Amino acid sequence: MNIAIPAHIEAIVPYPPGKPLEEIERQYGLKNAIKLASNENPFGPSPKALQAIQNAMTGLHRYPDGSGYYLVRALAEHHQVEPNQIVLGNGSNEVIEFLVKAYVNEDDEVITSHPSFLMYSKFVQIKGGVNRVVPLRDMAHDLDAIAAQVTERTRLVFIDNPNNPTGSALSPELFASFLDGLPDTIIVIIDEAYADFMEAALRVPCKELISDQPGRCGVVCLRTFSKAYGLAGLRAGYGLMHESIAAILNKVRQPFNVNSFALAAAHAAIHDRHYYNTVVSRITEAKEQLMRRVEELGCNPYPSHTNFFLINIHDDAATLCEAMLHSGVIVRPMSSYGFTNCFRISVGTDTENERFLEVLSHCLKVCGYG
Ligand SMILES: Cc1ncc(COP(=O)(O)O)c(C=O)c1O
């Protein structure tokens, strides 16, 4: 074959997804390994979501409802917005993709932070756009530096709040003054994949922000069913936005982008507030306890508004992560994000957390760090 490959596509380094547990067990000859590496919800989805999947089985020979009628209406009620202000995605990842597809042309600029969720810049590369990358300051988004990067070529700004991988979050007040200073030619995307774990007072007022305010930038808030709702495997996410932006994203969306199981399960999950509240508070409590125990082992956890946190071991974390992997505990080293002394751990079940602490303590000694 002698097929020309566009240079901007050839330059892309594929996203390194967390490997499935079974693959790691096979590769390392492990049994009963635990995975605390992909910020998943260890408790799984609401039983009502599982029942909804069962019920949806009989309709699998039909295409899904392309408008996501029931889910969109449930979400509109939940967020107190209009149904035409919601766009569903095959994971919130897909809504990120729609935004870049619809608004970014070759050589247009998109501002992202480093480190932050890697997929923003990948989609921009695919479109041949230019990533303007602003380093975090004190582990958090540097809004002044981001604002200073805005030019007439800027189309989008991506801010994950809370940030992945640091877990930091910015206050609604900081966002308000930042957004007020930005031109009406750009869209700021506030990616709230982990907002469910954040104190309510820290959450930005999405309904208000997505309204059209003359002279001010557009705002899109992204949410997902992959984290607090425990439905990562089904792929369901959504964006809240002004109806004029939603109408544009709907032009680039495939008609059946969200599958029938995802629509049914997400609809059931959003209504099961009891399960959601129980899971979120269990994870939050377990995180605080884990942080204290990690500190007792001489490591430094960073404060986090999510279901994961970074741990600084003040030594080479990649070596420690490899040792932990051999003991059947999978965590995420952070050297590719520039934090060579840190790894990231997602909160697990009580049993998983205890096993992690045992293995961490053992491996710190084995690596000569303890
Ligand atoms: C900050 C952030 N945004 C978006 C996503 C994508 O989530 P989804 O599973 O909804 O595509 C992730 C996934 O880890 C994430 O960390």
PDBQT file of the ligand as one rigid body, heavy atoms in Angstrom, charges set to zero:
ROOT
HETATM    1  C1  LIG A 401     -12.152  14.738  32.951  1.00  0.00    +0.000 C 
HETATM    2  C2  LIG A 401     -12.803  13.675  32.141  1.00  0.00    +0.000 A 
HETATM    3  N1  LIG A 401     -13.689  14.033  31.207  1.00  0.00    +0.000 NA
HETATM    4  C3  LIG A 401     -14.314  13.126  30.451  1.00  0.00    +0.000 A 
HETATM    5  C4  LIG A 401     -14.068  11.784  30.602  1.00  0.00    +0.000 A 
HETATM    6  C5  LIG A 401     -14.767  10.823  29.684  1.00  0.00    +0.000 C 
HETATM    7  O1  LIG A 401     -15.776  10.185  30.326  1.00  0.00    +0.000 OA
HETATM    8  P1  LIG A 401     -16.857   9.303  29.540  1.00  0.00    +0.000 P 
HETATM    9  O2  LIG A 401     -16.712   7.938  30.090  1.00  0.00    +0.000 OA
HETATM   10  O3  LIG A 401     -18.165   9.948  29.852  1.00  0.00    +0.000 OA
HETATM   11  O4  LIG A 401     -16.545   9.382  28.079  1.00  0.00    +0.000 OA
HETATM   12  C6  LIG A 401     -13.155  11.347  31.564  1.00  0.00    +0.000 A 
HETATM   13  C7  LIG A 401     -12.874   9.918  31.720  1.00  0.00    +0.000 C 
HETATM   14  O5  LIG A 401     -12.094   9.449  32.472  1.00  0.00    +0.000 OA
HETATM   15  C8  LIG A 401     -12.496  12.324  32.353  1.00  0.00    +0.000 A 
HETATM   16  O6  LIG A 401     -11.594  11.967  33.266  1.00  0.00    +0.000 OA
ENDROOT
TORSDOF 0
